[in-house]
Amino acid sequence: MLKIRKMTVVYPFDDLINFIVKLVPNEVLAFSASASAIQRVQHLTKRHQENIINEAEELELESYLIQEDIMIFAKTRAKKYV
């Protein structure tokens, strides 16, 4: 008989997210990106959609998207501590 092992998925930023969330859950929930960051992401996204984004801008946009993912995870977890 085949045994199936349960696999736990660990994301690269799990430890950091858990650490921050436990320290300051209310601040995590209240966080929102600055107006200038939002504007920059919109600009980069538009350049990406128009296929005129350069390599440095592509890396910058990727960084913003990683930050967004981290905050989504953090806010979800912070709700458990409030």
TORDRENNU-619395 format. One record per residue (C-alpha): residue number from 1; y, z, x. Coordinates in nm, 2 decimals. Last residue first. Layout:
// TORDRENNU-619395
<r NUM,<Y,Z,X>>,
...
This chain:
// TORDRENNU-619395
<r 82,<4.12,1.75,-0.69>>,
<r 81,<3.84,1.73,-0.44>>,
<r 80,<3.61,1.47,-0.61>>,
<r 79,<3.91,1.24,-0.68>>,
<r 78,<3.96,1.22,-0.30>>,
<r 77,<3.63,1.02,-0.27>>,
<r 76,<3.77,0.73,-0.48>>,
<r 75,<4.10,0.75,-0.31>>,
<r 74,<3.94,0.73,0.04>>,
<r 73,<3.72,0.44,-0.05>>,
<r 72,<4.01,0.24,-0.19>>,
<r 71,<4.23,0.35,0.11>>,
<r 70,<3.97,0.23,0.36>>,
<r 69,<3.94,-0.11,0.18>>,
<r 68,<4.32,-0.15,0.18>>,
<r 67,<4.34,-0.07,0.55>>,
<r 66,<4.07,-0.33,0.62>>,
<r 65,<4.28,-0.58,0.42>>,
<r 64,<4.59,-0.50,0.62>>,
<r 63,<4.40,-0.55,0.94>>,
<r 62,<4.26,-0.89,0.82>>,
<r 61,<4.62,-1.00,0.74>>,
<r 60,<4.72,-0.92,1.10>>,
<r 59,<4.42,-1.10,1.24>>,
<r 58,<4.51,-1.41,1.04>>,
<r 57,<4.87,-1.38,1.14>>,
<r 56,<4.77,-1.38,1.51>>,
<r 55,<4.54,-1.68,1.45>>,
<r 54,<4.80,-1.89,1.27>>,
<r 53,<4.83,-1.93,0.89>>,
<r 52,<4.90,-2.28,0.76>>,
<r 51,<4.61,-2.31,0.52>>,
<r 50,<4.83,-2.29,0.21>>,
<r 49,<4.61,-2.00,0.09>>,
<r 48,<4.64,-1.83,0.43>>,
<r 47,<5.02,-1.88,0.44>>,
<r 46,<5.04,-1.73,0.08>>,
<r 45,<4.83,-1.44,0.19>>,
<r 44,<5.05,-1.38,0.49>>,
<r 43,<5.36,-1.37,0.28>>,
<r 42,<5.20,-1.14,0.02>>,
<r 41,<5.07,-0.91,0.29>>,
<r 40,<5.42,-0.89,0.44>>,
<r 39,<5.58,-0.81,0.11>>,
<r 38,<5.33,-0.53,0.05>>,
<r 37,<5.39,-0.39,0.40>>,
<r 36,<5.77,-0.41,0.34>>,
<r 35,<5.74,-0.23,0.00>>,
<r 34,<5.54,0.05,0.17>>,
<r 33,<5.18,0.09,0.09>>,
<r 32,<5.08,0.36,-0.16>>,
<r 31,<4.95,0.71,-0.10>>,
<r 30,<4.95,0.96,-0.38>>,
<r 29,<4.57,0.99,-0.40>>,
<r 28,<4.55,1.04,-0.02>>,
<r 27,<4.82,1.30,-0.04>>,
<r 26,<4.63,1.49,-0.31>>,
<r 25,<4.31,1.48,-0.11>>,
<r 24,<4.47,1.63,0.21>>,
<r 23,<4.21,1.79,0.44>>,
<r 22,<3.89,1.68,0.26>>,
<r 21,<4.01,1.32,0.22>>,
<r 20,<4.11,1.29,0.58>>,
<r 19,<3.77,1.40,0.72>>,
<r 18,<3.57,1.20,0.47>>,
<r 17,<3.77,0.89,0.55>>,
<r 16,<3.73,0.94,0.92>>,
<r 15,<3.35,1.00,0.90>>,
<r 14,<3.30,0.70,0.67>>,
<r 13,<3.51,0.45,0.88>>,
<r 12,<3.23,0.23,1.01>>,
<r 11,<3.04,0.23,0.68>>,
<r 10,<2.70,0.40,0.66>>,
<r 9,<2.44,0.26,0.43>>,
<r 8,<2.14,0.49,0.37>>,
<r 7,<1.81,0.31,0.36>>,
<r 6,<1.52,0.44,0.15>>,
<r 5,<1.20,0.34,0.31>>,
<r 4,<0.95,0.13,0.12>>,
<r 3,<0.58,0.20,0.18>>,
<r 2,<0.35,-0.09,0.13>>,
<r 1,<0.00,0.00,0.00>>,
